[in-house]
Amino acid sequence: DDFHMIALNDFPDAMKTNLELLATRDWIDIPVSYRNGRRALLTMQKGPEGRAAFDAALKDWASTAPAAGQ
């Protein structure tokens, strides 16, 4: 019955902002919406290993992203 999804907005301005925040912040917020309407916000510090993982993912995403306008 449970559904879990993590996604980023794909509007160009939002993508630029989200990618910049993922690259420059030492933490990440994950909003959670419960079935009963309540909400929570999980904030996690990346730490050295997390920063390296995000750096590698962002580099990989940049190398596979379609060219602008496609």
Biotite code that builds the C-alpha atoms (Angstrom):
import biotite.structure as struc

atoms = struc.array([
    struc.Atom([0.000, 0.000, 0.000], chain_id="A", res_id=1, res_name="ASP", atom_name="CA", element="C"),
    struc.Atom([2.916, 2.372, 0.550], chain_id="A", res_id=2, res_name="ASP", atom_name="CA", element="C"),
    struc.Atom([4.332, 4.467, -2.254], chain_id="A", res_id=3, res_name="PHE", atom_name="CA", element="C"),
    struc.Atom([7.749, 6.114, -2.168], chain_id="A", res_id=4, res_name="HIS", atom_name="CA", element="C"),
    struc.Atom([9.083, 8.533, -4.763], chain_id="A", res_id=5, res_name="MET", atom_name="CA", element="C"),
    struc.Atom([11.906, 11.026, -4.856], chain_id="A", res_id=6, res_name="ILE", atom_name="CA", element="C"),
    struc.Atom([11.939, 13.372, -7.825], chain_id="A", res_id=7, res_name="ALA", atom_name="CA", element="C"),
    struc.Atom([13.187, 16.753, -8.935], chain_id="A", res_id=8, res_name="LEU", atom_name="CA", element="C"),
    struc.Atom([11.194, 19.249, -10.943], chain_id="A", res_id=9, res_name="ASN", atom_name="CA", element="C"),
    struc.Atom([12.197, 19.169, -14.632], chain_id="A", res_id=10, res_name="ASP", atom_name="CA", element="C"),
    struc.Atom([11.396, 22.781, -15.531], chain_id="A", res_id=11, res_name="PHE", atom_name="CA", element="C"),
    struc.Atom([14.656, 24.354, -16.820], chain_id="A", res_id=12, res_name="PRO", atom_name="CA", element="C"),
    struc.Atom([14.937, 27.046, -14.111], chain_id="A", res_id=13, res_name="ASP", atom_name="CA", element="C"),
    struc.Atom([14.089, 24.566, -11.356], chain_id="A", res_id=14, res_name="ALA", atom_name="CA", element="C"),
    struc.Atom([16.576, 22.028, -12.745], chain_id="A", res_id=15, res_name="MET", atom_name="CA", element="C"),
    struc.Atom([19.338, 24.633, -12.722], chain_id="A", res_id=16, res_name="LYS", atom_name="CA", element="C"),
    struc.Atom([18.551, 25.631, -9.138], chain_id="A", res_id=17, res_name="THR", atom_name="CA", element="C"),
    struc.Atom([18.193, 22.031, -7.909], chain_id="A", res_id=18, res_name="ASN", atom_name="CA", element="C"),
    struc.Atom([21.465, 20.919, -9.511], chain_id="A", res_id=19, res_name="LEU", atom_name="CA", element="C"),
    struc.Atom([23.269, 23.933, -8.074], chain_id="A", res_id=20, res_name="GLU", atom_name="CA", element="C"),
    struc.Atom([21.901, 23.210, -4.591], chain_id="A", res_id=21, res_name="LEU", atom_name="CA", element="C"),
    struc.Atom([22.822, 19.507, -4.842], chain_id="A", res_id=22, res_name="LEU", atom_name="CA", element="C"),
    struc.Atom([26.351, 20.480, -5.854], chain_id="A", res_id=23, res_name="ALA", atom_name="CA", element="C"),
    struc.Atom([26.983, 23.256, -3.321], chain_id="A", res_id=24, res_name="THR", atom_name="CA", element="C"),
    struc.Atom([25.104, 22.398, -0.123], chain_id="A", res_id=25, res_name="ARG", atom_name="CA", element="C"),
    struc.Atom([26.547, 20.117, 2.540], chain_id="A", res_id=26, res_name="ASP", atom_name="CA", element="C"),
    struc.Atom([23.070, 18.803, 3.324], chain_id="A", res_id=27, res_name="TRP", atom_name="CA", element="C"),
    struc.Atom([19.906, 17.667, 1.562], chain_id="A", res_id=28, res_name="ILE", atom_name="CA", element="C"),
    struc.Atom([16.276, 18.047, 2.592], chain_id="A", res_id=29, res_name="ASP", atom_name="CA", element="C"),
    struc.Atom([13.763, 15.320, 1.776], chain_id="A", res_id=30, res_name="ILE", atom_name="CA", element="C"),
    struc.Atom([10.125, 16.366, 2.218], chain_id="A", res_id=31, res_name="PRO", atom_name="CA", element="C"),
    struc.Atom([7.756, 13.587, 3.282], chain_id="A", res_id=32, res_name="VAL", atom_name="CA", element="C"),
    struc.Atom([3.978, 13.672, 2.829], chain_id="A", res_id=33, res_name="SER", atom_name="CA", element="C"),
    struc.Atom([1.981, 11.138, 4.800], chain_id="A", res_id=34, res_name="TYR", atom_name="CA", element="C"),
    struc.Atom([-1.296, 9.584, 3.705], chain_id="A", res_id=35, res_name="ARG", atom_name="CA", element="C"),
    struc.Atom([-3.108, 11.416, 6.526], chain_id="A", res_id=36, res_name="ASN", atom_name="CA", element="C"),
    struc.Atom([-1.943, 14.798, 5.146], chain_id="A", res_id=37, res_name="GLY", atom_name="CA", element="C"),
    struc.Atom([0.779, 15.420, 7.703], chain_id="A", res_id=38, res_name="ARG", atom_name="CA", element="C"),
    struc.Atom([4.232, 16.379, 6.491], chain_id="A", res_id=39, res_name="ARG", atom_name="CA", element="C"),
    struc.Atom([7.787, 16.008, 7.699], chain_id="A", res_id=40, res_name="ALA", atom_name="CA", element="C"),
    struc.Atom([11.179, 17.202, 6.521], chain_id="A", res_id=41, res_name="LEU", atom_name="CA", element="C"),
    struc.Atom([14.216, 14.960, 6.772], chain_id="A", res_id=42, res_name="LEU", atom_name="CA", element="C"),
    struc.Atom([17.490, 16.902, 6.693], chain_id="A", res_id=43, res_name="THR", atom_name="CA", element="C"),
    struc.Atom([20.666, 14.888, 6.190], chain_id="A", res_id=44, res_name="MET", atom_name="CA", element="C"),
    struc.Atom([24.247, 16.073, 6.160], chain_id="A", res_id=45, res_name="GLN", atom_name="CA", element="C"),
    struc.Atom([26.190, 14.631, 3.220], chain_id="A", res_id=46, res_name="LYS", atom_name="CA", element="C"),
    struc.Atom([29.563, 14.167, 4.908], chain_id="A", res_id=47, res_name="GLY", atom_name="CA", element="C"),
    struc.Atom([32.689, 13.404, 2.846], chain_id="A", res_id=48, res_name="PRO", atom_name="CA", element="C"),
    struc.Atom([31.385, 10.135, 1.390], chain_id="A", res_id=49, res_name="GLU", atom_name="CA", element="C"),
    struc.Atom([28.014, 11.652, 0.541], chain_id="A", res_id=50, res_name="GLY", atom_name="CA", element="C"),
    struc.Atom([29.631, 14.683, -1.100], chain_id="A", res_id=51, res_name="ARG", atom_name="CA", element="C"),
    struc.Atom([31.782, 12.360, -3.229], chain_id="A", res_id=52, res_name="ALA", atom_name="CA", element="C"),
    struc.Atom([28.690, 10.343, -4.211], chain_id="A", res_id=53, res_name="ALA", atom_name="CA", element="C"),
    struc.Atom([26.769, 13.483, -5.195], chain_id="A", res_id=54, res_name="PHE", atom_name="CA", element="C"),
    struc.Atom([29.773, 14.843, -7.115], chain_id="A", res_id=55, res_name="ASP", atom_name="CA", element="C"),
    struc.Atom([30.073, 11.575, -9.054], chain_id="A", res_id=56, res_name="ALA", atom_name="CA", element="C"),
    struc.Atom([26.323, 11.445, -9.767], chain_id="A", res_id=57, res_name="ALA", atom_name="CA", element="C"),
    struc.Atom([26.202, 15.057, -10.934], chain_id="A", res_id=58, res_name="LEU", atom_name="CA", element="C"),
    struc.Atom([29.202, 14.490, -13.189], chain_id="A", res_id=59, res_name="LYS", atom_name="CA", element="C"),
    struc.Atom([27.561, 11.381, -14.659], chain_id="A", res_id=60, res_name="ASP", atom_name="CA", element="C"),
    struc.Atom([24.228, 13.172, -15.157], chain_id="A", res_id=61, res_name="TRP", atom_name="CA", element="C"),
    struc.Atom([25.992, 16.060, -16.930], chain_id="A", res_id=62, res_name="ALA", atom_name="CA", element="C"),
    struc.Atom([27.735, 13.665, -19.316], chain_id="A", res_id=63, res_name="SER", atom_name="CA", element="C"),
    struc.Atom([24.470, 11.921, -20.269], chain_id="A", res_id=64, res_name="THR", atom_name="CA", element="C"),
    struc.Atom([22.122, 14.925, -20.342], chain_id="A", res_id=65, res_name="ALA", atom_name="CA", element="C"),
    struc.Atom([20.582, 15.766, -23.716], chain_id="A", res_id=66, res_name="PRO", atom_name="CA", element="C"),
    struc.Atom([21.736, 18.969, -25.360], chain_id="A", res_id=67, res_name="ALA", atom_name="CA", element="C"),
    struc.Atom([19.643, 22.077, -24.659], chain_id="A", res_id=68, res_name="ALA", atom_name="CA", element="C"),
    struc.Atom([16.531, 22.229, -26.817], chain_id="A", res_id=69, res_name="GLY", atom_name="CA", element="C"),
    struc.Atom([16.242, 18.464, -27.338], chain_id="A", res_id=70, res_name="GLN", atom_name="CA", element="C"),
])
